[in-house]
Amino acid sequence: MNHARLLKHLLLPTWWYRRLFDGGTRWAIEVAIKESENHHRGELRFVAEGPLPWRILFAGATARQRAEDLFAQLRVWDTADNSGILIYVQLADRHVEIVADRCITAKVSQTEWDVLCRRMEAAFRDEQWREGALAAVAGANELLALHFPASEHNPNELTDRPLII
């Protein structure tokens, strides 16, 4: 077990992480997602998490495993077109993962999503939380508009509000 990682998750309080995505930043992300979804059939969900729950931390779960777990728990996969996408930010580890549903992965490679993840991580290293998050939503919008342009029937199936846990 990585003791430095363990200490980061156990010692820093949740409020410390929540301040990184204040109300104005959460609102800006929500507006960006709502606007983005007018241009494609994808359904974006944004989740930022501070310290991991202790059972997940002690199990040694990676950010990718936690993102996949939240993808299922939040039912991001449960869209009519199988077009859900989770942008997951693990704040304590400063690691970002994007998990896409099967319809999306058939046309957009994980490598393309990973480029967006690394850009977000670079912005976060520079303490640019809002800018990094908004750039990721804009990048997802570009990929999705290219491969899954909006159709006449384009319901909003998932909440646009970011979840900070």
N, C-alpha and C positions, 0 to 999 in steps of 0.2 A: 504494500500500500504506500502511496506517495504521501508522506507526512506533511509536506508543504501544502499540497492541495487540501488535505484534510483540515489543516489549520485555517486556511482561507475560508472554507465553507462553514466551519464551526464557530469561528471567532468573530467574523464580521456580521453585524446585525442586518436583518432584512431591510430596515429603513435606509441603511446606507446605500444599498443597491437600488432601491425604489427611487431615490432622488435623482438618479441618472436619467430616468425617463419620467420627468415631471408632467404635470397636467397639460402644459402647452405642447410638449413633445408628443405625448400620447395623442392629443387632438390632431396634431399635424400628421402623424402617421395614419390615423383613422381617415382623415380627409384624403390623403394620398392614395390609400387603398381603395376608398370609394370611387375616386376619380379614375384610378387605374382600371378598375373592373368595368368601366364603361367602354373600354377599348378591346377587351378580350373575354373569353368564356371561362378563364381561370377564376378560382376562388382563393384569395390570399388570406392567411391567418398569421398574425405576428405575435410571438410570445417571447418575453424576456424573463429569465429566472435568475434570482439571486442565489443564495446558498441552496444546494440540493437537499432534498429530504434525506435524513440520516440513513435510512434503509437503502436508498439508491446510492448514496455516497459510499457506504461501507461495502456495497456489492461491487464497487469499482466501475460503475457504469460510465461509459464515455458520453460526450456531448451528443454524438450521433445516436447512440442507443436511447438516451433520454428524449431526443427529438422524435425518434420513431415511436416511442412510448406515448408521448403527448399527441402526436399525429393521430394515434388510435384513440386515446382517451377523449380528445376533443372532437372526435368524429370528422376530422378534416377529409378523410377518405369518403365520407358519405354525401357525395354530390351526384347529381343526375348524370353528369358527363365524366365522372371520375377525374375531375380536374382541380382537386384541392391541392394547395401548396402551403406548407408551414415554414415560416422563417423563424428559426429558434436561436435565441441569443442566451448563452450560458454566461452570465455576468461575472461570476467569481473566477472562472477560468478564461474569460474573454475569448470564448470560442463560439463560432456561428455555424449553424447547419441549416440547409434547406432540404426539406423532404417533399417530394412531389408524388402525386398519385399516378397510377399506371397509364392513364391516357396521356399525361404530360411527359412521363419518362419515355414513352414510345417515340417522342419527337424532339425532346430537349434532353441532352445528356447531363449526367451528374457533373461532369467536368465544367459545363457552362454555369451551373449553379454554384459550383465551388469557387469560380472566379468572383462571383458576387460576394460570397462568404468572406474570401480573403480581403476584398476591398472594404467590407464592413469592419473587419478586424483591424485593418490599418487605420481607419477613421477612429475607431474606439481607442486605439493606442494613443492617438492624438487628442483624446477626450472630446471628440466630435460625435456625440451620441446621436443627436437629431439628424445631422448631416449624413452620417453613416446609414442610419435606418431609412431615411428618405431616398438615398441613392440606391439602396437595395430594392426598395419598392419600385423605383423608376426602372432599374435594370430588369426586374422581373416583368414589369409592364412591357418593355421592349421585346423580350423573348416571347412572351405570351401573345402579344398583338401580332407578331410575325407568324407564329405557328397555330394560334387559336383565336383568330379575330372574332370580335363580338358578332353575334347573330341577332336576328329580329327578336327572338325569345332569349333573354339573358337575365334570368332571375338572380337575385343576390341571396345565396343559400347559406352563407356563413357570416357571422358578425364581422364587421370591419374594425371594431374596437380592439386595440391591442390588449393583450393580457399580460400583466406584470405580476409574477408570482415569486 
